[in-house]
Amino acid sequence: MFPFSFETAPKIICEQGGAERLGEIARSLGITRLFLVTDPGLIKANLIDGALVSLAAAGIEVTVFSDVLADPPEQSVLAAVDAARAADVDGVVGFGGGSSLDTAKLVALLARSPQALPDIYGVGLARGPRLALIQVPTTAGTGSEVTPIAILTTPSHEKKGVVSPLLYPDIALLDSRLTLGLPPAITAMTGVDAMVHAIEAFTTRLKKNPLSDALAIKALQLLYTNLPAAVNDGQDADVREAMLLGSLLAGMAFANAPVGAVHALAYPLGGHCHLPHGLSNSLVLLPVLAFNLPLAQPLYAELGRAILPQLADAGDAQTATAFVAALRERVAAMPYAQTLREAGVRQADLPMLAQDAMKVQRLLVNNPRDVALEDALAIYQAAY
């Protein structure tokens, strides 16, 4: 056994209707003045109402910040930090999709320990302490509720990450009832995003370990099996819970065994083309799988046996090829754009996107196969 380390959130609660106990849960952390980070869509859908009732019943003073933007720009995050400081809060709740959860992480850190964002982009550069933090995901995709990573969009349209154990929450709360109204396309994009997390964690080159492997396999089984039902019938709370759990397990996996080329090539699509992160991942997933296959064949075969039990006795070459084909079929059935062209990306921009992807060496070094500039461009062209 080779040396490895593994970290995750200290407490995870998975409970249908659990958001209606948020006041009790926040009180358990000693929170009395809470800053709740969410987005306008959840306010409009009344999804935070049960949580607010619970918080009021617990005697907790709440400040709601609902100006979260997708792929949060630096200025949006800093505005939230300023609002949290002004309210003199002692705890933060992220309530929403990945953008809300990532914003909440940085609010909890920066409201307690001020530091300039450009100084903490990268791994292990942030300083603590931080405020108490609870994360409540309303999509089954990013796994951000159990990762030590916050991804922002810089003024130059690059996506950069703050990576630090300080960003793990004190409590992650999964309540599948919060995801029942999620539209099919968003369900599909976030679900594929979570599958990518599991696949890339399992095939990562530098920090692959037995714990992340076990979590990634279980995550992929849950996500691959339940995604069609979640897309086709959004009101099944048990299916939604399986998706949330799969997303969380994949998040735990890739927090310790980092993602690779799919994410590296997806980031410029979000930063420059403003495509949703899950869609960006989906659009480059199959070309990256094909690119990696010559070196990742044994690993793809293991994943293939996990989701295609009928191939339990087949050889690696057959099973790995079947795995890629199964992912291609699953993604092709999703109700969103299937090519960069359909998503509105200009072919003339592909060289610029490839140049930008090569800057994401933090992730590219984890890919099972080295990616050169010409490889990145070829992958974008294959996705076009």
N, C-alpha and C positions, 0 to 999 in steps of 0.2 A: 504494500500500500504506500503510495506516495503522499507527502504532506499536503494538506489543504486546510482551508478555513471556511466556515459557513456562518453567515449572519442572516437574521430576519427580524421581523417585528416581534416584540415580546409577547403580544397577546392578539389572538384572532378570534372574532365572534362571528359565527355563521348562523343566522336566525331570521326566518321569515317574519317580518314585522319588527325586527330589531331596532330600526330607526326610531320607533315610537318609545324606545327606552333610552334615547340618547342623553336625556337629562341625568338619569341615574348613572349612566356610563361616564359622562363628563364629571359628575360629582366624585366618582371613584378616583379621579386623577387630581382632585382638589380644585377644579376649575370653578370660578365664580363669575368671571366676565369673559364671555366667549366671542371670538371672531369667526363667523361662519362664511366660508368662501364658496361661492357657487356661480351659476351663470343665469342669464335672463330667461332661458328656455325652461329651466326647472322652476323658477319663480312662477312663470306663466302657467305651467302645468300643475301647480300646487303640490309639487312633490316634496317640498321641504316643510309643509304645514304640520304634519304629524310630529316631526322632530322639534319644531318650534313650540308646539303645545307641551311636549315633554320637557323641554328646557325651561319653559316658563313655570311649569309645575314644580320643577326642582329648584326654583328660585335663582336661576342663572340669568344674568343680564346678557343679552345677545346683540351684537352688531352684525348685520348682514351686509356682505360685500358681494354684489352680483354682477360686477362689470368685467368678469373674466372673459378673455378673448381666446379663440382657438389658436393653437401654436403660440402661447402667450408671449407677446413682445416684452422686452425689458421694462418699458415705461408702464405697461399695465401692471406688472408685478410690483414695481416700485410704488405705484399709486395705492395698491393694496397694503403694502408695508406701512406707508404713511398713515393710512386710515386706521390700521391696527394700533400703531403707536398713539395716535390721537385719542383712541378709545381706551387706552391703558388696559388692554386685555391681558389675561393670564393663561389663555388657552386658545387653540385654533382647531377648527373642524374643516376639512376639505370635503365637499359634498357635491359630487358630480362626476364628469368624465376626467380623462387624464389631465386636461388643461387646468381644471379646478384643483385637482389633487397636487399637481406640480406647483401651482401658485401657492397653495396652502403650506407646502413644505418650506418654501422660501420665506413666506410671511412668518412662520413660526421661528425660523432661524434669524432673519434679519431684524425683526421687531425686537428681539431680545439681544442680539449680538450684531450691531451694525457693521457692515463691511461692503466694499464696492463689488458689484457683480463681476466686472471684468477680472477682478483679482481672485475670484474663486471658481471660475470656469476650469474644469479639469477634475482630476481625481485627488481627493484628500486635502484640498486647499482651504476648505471652509473651517471656521473656528466657532466653537460653542460658548456658552450653552444655548439652548433654544426653549421656546415655550412648549407646554404640553400640546400634543398633536394627536388628533383622531382623524382617520380617513374613512370616508363612506363612499364607495364607488357606485355610480348609477349606470355604468356600462361595463360589459364583460369583455375587456380588451387590453387595456394598457398594463394591468397588474401594478399600477403605480402605487396602490395602497400598501404594497410590501416591498418597494424598491427604494434604494438610497439615491435615486437619480431624479433630477428636475431638468427638463429640457425647455430652453427658451429660444426665442428668435431675436437675433441681434439687429441693431439698426442697419447693418449691411446685408440683412436677409439670410445670414447663416444661422443654423440651429446648433446651439452649444449646450453642453450639459454641466451642471454642478453635481458632482458625485462625492458623497460623504456619508458615513454611518449616521451622522447627525440627522439625516433626512428620513431615516426609518421612523414610522409613527410609534406612539405608545400603544395604540390600539387600532386594528383594522376591523371594520364592521361590514359584513356582507349581509344585505337584505334584498333578496331577489324580488320582492314586491316593488321595489323602486325601479326595476328594469322592465316592468310589464308593458309599459307604453312605448318602448323603444321602437322606432320605425324599422321595417325590414332592412333597408339599405344600411342604416347605422349598425343594426345588429350584425349584419354580414361583415361590414368593414372591421368592426371591433373584434369580432370572432376570429377572422382571419389574422388580424394583428396578433391576437393571443397565440394562435397556432404557430406563427412565425417565431414568437418568443420561445416557445417550447422547442421547435426545430433547431433554432440557432443556439440555444443553451446546450442542447444535447451534442451539437457538432462543433462547439467552440474549441479553439486550438489551445489556449493557454491555461484556462482555469477549470477545465472539465473535471468533475468529481462525482463520487457515487451518490451523494445526496441530491445534487442538482439533476443528475441523470434520472433518478427514480421519480423526482417531481416532474421533470419534463415529459417522461413517458406517460405518467398518469394524466397530466394536463392534456397532452395531445389526444389521448383516448377519449377523455370527457368532451373536448372541444370538437374533434372530428365527428364523433358520434351524434352529438346534440345540436350542432350548428344548423343543419337543415330544418329540424323541428322548431328551433328558436326563430328562424327566419320566417317560416311558414305559419306558425301559431305563436304569436308573441305573448299570449295570455296564460301560458302554462308555467306556473311558478316553479314547479319542480325542474323543468327543463332549463328555465332561466337560472335556477340555483346551481345546476350542474355547470352551466356556462361561467357563472361568476366564480365558482370554485376552480374550474379549469384555468381561468384567467389568473386567479390568485396563485395557484401552484406554478404556473408558467412564470409569473412575476418573481416568486421566490427562487425559481431556478435561474433565471437570467440575471437576477441581482448578484448572484455568486459565480455564474458561468456566463460571461457577457456575450451579447449578440454580435453579429458580423456584417457581412456585405449587404444583406437585404436592407438592414437599417441604414447603413452608410449611404447606400444609393437612394433610399427613400427620403432622407433628410433634405437634400436639395429640392426635391419635388414639393416638399412642404414649405420650405423657406422662400423659394422663388416663384413657384406656381400655385402656392396656397391650396394644395390638395390635402384632404384629410389624411392624417398619418396612417390609419389603417388601409385606406385606398392606396396610398403611396407604396406601402409594404406589399400589398397584393399585386400591384402592377409589375413589380420587379422580382417577385418571389420565384416564379417558374424559370425565368432566364438565369437567375442565380443558382437555383437547384441544378439546372442543366450544366452550368459552368463548373460547379463544385463536384458533380457526380464522379468524375474520374478518380478523385482523391477521397471523397466522402462515401464511397460505395458501401463499405461495411457498416458505417453509422446509419446511412439511409436504409440499409437492409434491416437493422435492428428496429428502427422506427416503423418500417413497413410491417414487420411481424407483430408489432404492438397494435396496429390498427387494421391489419388484414390477416386475421388468424388462420385463414384458409391457406396461407403461404408459409405456415410454421416450418415445414420441412423443405422448402425451396432453397436454392442456393442464393448467395448474396447478390449476384448480378441480376437474377430474375426478380428478386424481392425489392432491391433498390429501384429498379426500373418501374416496377409496379407501384411503389410508393410515390414516385414522382408523378406517374400517370393518375393515381388516386387523388393527389393534391390538385392536379390540373383539372380533373373532372369536378372536384368540389368547388374550386374557385370559379370555374366557368359557369356554375349554376347560380352564382351570387348576383343579386339585382343591382349591379353598378357597372361602370365603364370597365372594359376588359383590356384596353390598350392605352398607351400614353396618348395616342392620337385622339381616341374617343374622350379622354379626360381633358382635352384642350391644350395639351403640351405641344409647343411648336418644334418641329424637327430641327430647325435652325438653332434651337437652344440646347440640343443634346451635348455638343462639345463643352459648353459652359457648365452644364450640370455635371458632366464627367469630371471636369477640373475641380468643381466644388466637392464632389464625393471623395476625391483623393485627399482632401484636407481632413477627412474624418478617420485619421489613422488610429485613433483611440478604439474604433470598432473594427477597422479593416485588419488589424493585426490578429484578431480572433478568428477570422474566416479560415476554414480548412484548406483553402487554396489561395495563394498570393494573388492579389488583384493589382494589375498595372493600369495606367491611364487608358491604354488601348482596350483593355478588357472591360473597364467600366463603360467606355463608349459603346463597345459591342453589345453589352448587356442592355443598355438603354435602347439601342437600335433594335435588338430582338424584342424588346417590350413595346416598341412603337407600332 
